Amino acid sequence: MATRLTVAVLLLALLNACASQRVVRLDTGQGAPLEYRPPTSNKSVKVDAEAFEEALTQLVLNAPLTLRPPQQGWLVRASYPSDDPDKRWQRLMSKSFGGICEPGQRRENCLSLLDDVMGLSEWDKLGVALGLSIDPLKESIAKAVENTLAPQLFYTVIATGLITWAVLAANPEPVFTKAAAIVSAALLIYLGVETFLELVDASRELKWATDRATTWEELERASKRFANRVGPEVARVFVLAVTVVVSHGITGGSAWLASRLAMLPSFTEAAALGASQLRLTLSEIGQVSAVAVSADGTITITLASTAVATVAVTESKPGYQPAPAVKGDPYHPEKVAERQEGWQQTYPKPPEKAPLRVPIGGKQLTPVFEGDAAKFLAGQPTLRSKYENAMQKGLVPPKGQNGIVPSELEGYQFKIKILGQGGDFRIHGKVSGDRIIFDKVTTH
């Protein structure tokens, strides 16, 4: 009897595991969609506060954002008709970023409990809740946009994208199209299938709660519930993906979109993860026209027919040596294991990294960190990388950009400035022959 019970329990566990395994389909419109099951262990790309701040700084500096009317943004639903720009809506979104007013705080910078929630539309209430939910990101956003926009204005700019994606996600079987599909593809790559579906479900719950909210307290509770479900790392990716699209990433064409995507954190890691889990890479998401989620969690990604030669075809990589052919889906984990048994993948040796050069006065100078600068950067590879990337841009205007500017110190001609994390410091350098020696650190 005990043996039968044990077998029954194991069989039930096996059936539950099989039933919960997700299915992803790539539909190019030519023949049957490619269907496979991603690994059960959900992998995602970690985006911490520093990486988020640096990426957002670059996106805002290199891709100007423009204010748009609330329902005339990059995503428009038929149930939300367009009309003239609504300054009241923009003020409301700005206040929602400031949170609920504290005693003595000026009401124009926050949401006052004395205001009437009943006068807000469902769209307004969802925007308020999303603004309240990103409270953990506000400090990073403020630092990232400090040289271009007020943080409240930044949220006003991207609010339409955040709200409309959440509205689409709230449908029983959501279908994200056009720009929303690009955002969804980026989220899938960075978050993985399981976390993406959790974000969809959390958005559905948030929309349901805000539609029924009649007080500020209810809106605040709904926003906290959403924030707790998705967490700050998911929220960072959500904000970055929407920012890429809002910053003309779609209307600028595929090349422009690719250049914006390259500014996202851990781009190389994300591209590799997307290829292994979704058979899709970041550089190809511009060819995604729709992402649909069925009631059972199956995800269907619709791609342009021109993506056939690039999606899930690793053979195009230099140095690739194909494994022996197998029958069936070549991307099923069991099939991969079968054809790679006893076989070793080889790739060509990558080229050596080119030495750093600093372009100044028509010359390419070799940078050297010595003295205080070397000590300051020791053990801080991320910060050192930021300074190296900045100095390779050469001379830049005094405000609003990473790069090299004139130094005010006697005996030094130049200094490196960066924005965001580490932006309180300047590293000063002097030209010596074909080198520029950076050895002095000051606070800004």
N, C-alpha and C positions, 0 to 999 in steps of 0.2 A: 504493500500500500504506500509506504514511504517513498519507494522508488518511483511509482507511478506519479505521485504528487510532485516529486522533484522534476521529473521529465515534463510534467504539465507546466510547472512554473518556468522552466527553462524555455519551453516552446513558446509560452506567452510572452516572455521577455524578448525572444528572437523576433516574434511577429510584430511586437511594438516597435522594436528597433528598425525593422524593415519598413513599417508603415510611416515612421517619422522621417525617414531619409528623404531629403529634398530632391526635386527634379528641376533641372534647368534646361531650357530649350533655346537653341539659336535658330531663328527662322530668317532665311535670306530670300524667301519667296521663290526659290528654285528647288523643287523636290521636297521631300520630307525634312522637317527640321532635325537638326542634330540634337539628340537627347542624351543626357548623361546625369549622373548623380555625383555631386561634389563630395569630398571627404567629410565624414561625420563630424570631425573636429573643426570647428569654425575658427579660421585664422583671420586676423585683421592687422592693419598697419596702425601702430600706435602713434598718435599725434599729441605731444605734450604741449604745455602752455608756451614754452619758448619757441618750439617749431611753429605753432599756430601763429604766434605774434610776428615772427619773421616772415612767414609766407604771406600773411595778410598785409603786412607793410609793403612788400614788393608788389602785390596785386593792386593795392590802392595807388601806389606811386606810379606804376607803369601802365595802368589801365583806368583812366579817369571814370568815375561814377557820375551819373546824372540823375537828378530827381525826376520822377515820373508820377503821373496821377495814380491813385491807389488801385484802380482796376484797369489801367492801361499799361501794365508792366510787361515783362517778358513772357508771362503765362497768363492767359485770360480764360475764365470759364464762362459758359453761356449764362449760368445762373447769377453771374455778377456783371451786369451791364456796364459798359464804359460811359463816362460822362466827363465833364470838365474837371481840371485839377482841383482837388479838395484840400484847402489849407487846414481845415479843421481836422481832417484825417491825419495829415502830416504832423500836426501838433500832438495828436493823440498818440501816434507811434513814438514820437520823441519823448513824451511823458512816460510811456510804458517802459522805455529803456531805463528811465530814472527810478522806476519802482514805486512802491507805495510811499506817500509822503511821511516823513518823520515829523514829530512835533517841532514847529518853528521853521520847517523847510518851505521854501517858496513854491507855490502851487504850479507855476508855469514849468517847473523842471521835474515834476513827478505827478503821480496819480493821487488826487485828493479823495478821501473817503466821503467827502461832502458832495461829490459829483454823482449824477444819476446814471447808474449802469443800464437801466431800462431803456434809455434813449440811444443805446449803442446797437448797431446791427450785428448779426452773427459774424460777419467778416471782421468788424472792429474788435469784438470780444476775443476772437481767435488771435488777432494781431497783438492785443494787449497781453494775453496769456503767454504767447511765444516770447514777447519782449521780457516779461518777468522771468521766464524759464531760463534765459541765458545769463542770469546773474553771475554764475561762476566765471563767465568769459569777459565780463565787463572791463576788468582791469587790463587784460591783454588787449582787448579791442581799443581801449583808450590810448594805450601806448603805441599801438600799431598805426593808428590814424591821426596821431597828434599833430603831424606836420601837414595834413591835408584837409581833414574834416573833423568837426566835433563828433564825438562818439554817438550822441543822440541822432545827429544827421545821418551818420553811416547806417544806423539801424533803420531809419526812415527809408533810406535808399534800397536796402535789401529786403525790407519787410514784405513787399508784394511777392517776391519769390518764395520766401519762407512760408507765407500764408497759403499761397496757391498750391504749393506742393503738398502741404498738410491737408488742404481741402480735397485734393485728388486722392490722397492716401486714405481718407475717411470713407471712401466708397467701399461697399462690400467686396467687390473684385476690381480694385483700382487698375486703371490703364494710364500710364504716364506717357505723354507724347511730346514731340518737339523738344523745347528746352528742358521740360520736366524730365524727359527721357534721358537727357545728358546728365542731369543732376543725379538721377536714379542710378545710372551706370557707374558714375564716380563713387556713389555711396556703396554700391555692391562691391566694387573693387577694393575700396578701403576698409569696409566694415565686415565683408563676408555675408553669405546668404542669411544665416540665422539672425545676426544683429540687424541687418537690413529689414527683415520681416518683423523684428521686434520694434523697430522705429516706425514702420507702417502701422502696426497695431497700436502703439502708443499715440500716434497722431490721430488715429480713429477715436481712441478714448478721449483725447484732449478735445477734439471737435465736438463730441457728444456732450462733454461736460460744459464747455463754454457756451454752446447753444442754449443750455438750460440755466446758466448762471444768471442770477438776478442781483447779486451783491459783489462788491470788490473782494470780499473775503472768499467767496466761492471761486472767483477767477484766480485768486492767488493760490488757493488749494489745488486747483486744476493744474496750474503752471508748475507747482512744486512736485505734484505726482508725475507729470511728464518729465521734468528734469531728473527726478530720481530713477525713473525707468530707463532713460536713454544714457544718462551720465555725461560728464563734461567732454570726454574724448569723442563721443558720437556727435555731440553738439558742435564741437570744433570743426569736424569734417563737414557737417551739414552747412554751417555758415560759409566755409571756404568754397564748397561746391556751388552754392548759390551765388557767391561773390564772383566766381569765374564767369558765370552766365550773365549776371547783371552787367559786368564790365565789358559788354559787347563781344563776349566770347563766341556767340553764335552768329551774329550778323557780320562779324569780321571775317568769316570763312574758316575753313579747316586749318589753314596755316596759323591764323591768329589764335584759334582755339588751342592748337597744340602748344603754342608759345606760352599761353596762360596756364595750361595744365602743367607745364614743366616747372612752374613756380610752386606747385604744391609740395608739402613736406614728403620726404622719403619717396620721391617720384620713381626711382629705379626699383626700390623694394615693392612699391605698389604695382608697378607694371608686371613684375615677375609673379606676384601673388595673383593678380588678375588673370594672367595667362594660365596659371596652374589650376585655379579654382573655377574660373568662368570661361576659359578659352577666349579671353578678351583682354586687351591691354589698354592702358590709358590713352595711348596715341590713336586708338581706333574708336573711341567713344563718340567722336563727331559723326560717325556713320550709323549710330543707333537712332532709330526713328521712333521706337516705342518699347516700353517695358511694362508687361502686364503681370499681375499677381492673381492667381486663381484662389478659390476658397480653400483648397487643400494645400496652399503654399507653393504650388508649382510656379516657377518664374519663366516667362517667355520673353526673350530679347529679340526684337525685330531689327534686322540690319539691312542696309542697302546691298543690292546684289554685288556691287563692286568690292564688298568686304570679304567675298568668298576666298580670294587668294591670300588674304592676310590674317583672317581670324582662324586661330587654332592650327596654323601651318608653321610649325617650328622648322620644317625642312629648309625654309628660306634663309635661315641664319647661317652666316659663314662658318664653315668647319663642321656642320652637322653631318653625322653619319647615321642614316636610318637603321633602325632595328629590323629584324626579320618581320615580314608582314604577318598579320593575324586576321582571323575572321571576326566580324561583329564590330561593335563600337571600339575604335582604337583608344579611346580615352577612359574606358571603364577601368577602375583600379586593378581588377583581376587580369584584364587583358594586358595592361601595362607591365604587370609583374611577370606574366607569361613570356612576353616577347623580350624582356630585358634580362631574363635569367641567364646568367653566364655571359653577359655582354656588357661592355664598358663604354659609356658615352665619352667622347673626346671632343675638345674644343681648341681652337688655336690660341696660342699665348696672346693675351691682350697687349696692346702697345704700351710702352712705358709712358708714364705721365710727363707731359712737357713741363720744363722748369717755369717757375713763376716769373712774369715780367711786368713792369710798371711803365705804362706809356706816359711820358712827360716830355714836353718840348720836342716832339718828333723823335725821341729816343726811346729805346726799350731798356729800362734799367732793371738790374737784378736786386730784388729787395732782400734785406737781411735784418732779422730781429736780434738785437743785442741788449746788454745792460738791463735796465728796469723793464723794458718791453718784453725781453725774453723771459724774465722771471714772472711777469704779470700773466703771460699766456701759457706758461708751463702748466701742464695738467688740465688745460681747458681747451680740448680739441675743437669743440663746437664754436667757441668764441674766436679761436684763432682762425678757423675757417671763414667766419664772417668777416674778419678784418682782411684776410687774403682776398676774398671775393670782392670786397669794397675797393681795395687798392688797385686791382686789375682793371677797374673802370677808368683809372686815370683821374684827371682834374674834372671836378663837377661844380655846379653852382653852390654857393655857401649854405643854402637851405633846401631841405626836402629830399635829399638823395644820399645814398651811401657812396663813398668815394674819397678822393684826395682833395683837400682845400689848402690854401696858404696857411702857414703857421704864424702865430703872433709872437713866438718865443725867439729871443735873440740866439743866433747861431743855427737856427733851424729854418728850412725853407717850406716844408710841407708837413701836413698831419693827416692821419686817416680818421674819418668819422663814420660811424654806423648808427643806424636807427634801431629802436626796439631794445631788446635785451643787450646790455653792455653799452648802450648809447650814452651813458653818463661819462665815458672815458674817451680820451683822444690820445693817439700814439703819434709822436712827432719824429720826423726824420730829416736827414741832411744828405745831400748828394756828394758822393766821393768817387770820382772817376765814372765807371760804368755801373756803380752800385748806388743804392739809396739805403742808408743805414737808419733803421728805426730803433731808438734806444731810450726815448723819454715818454713817460706816461703822465697825463694830467687829467683832472676831472673837469667836466663841462658844466 
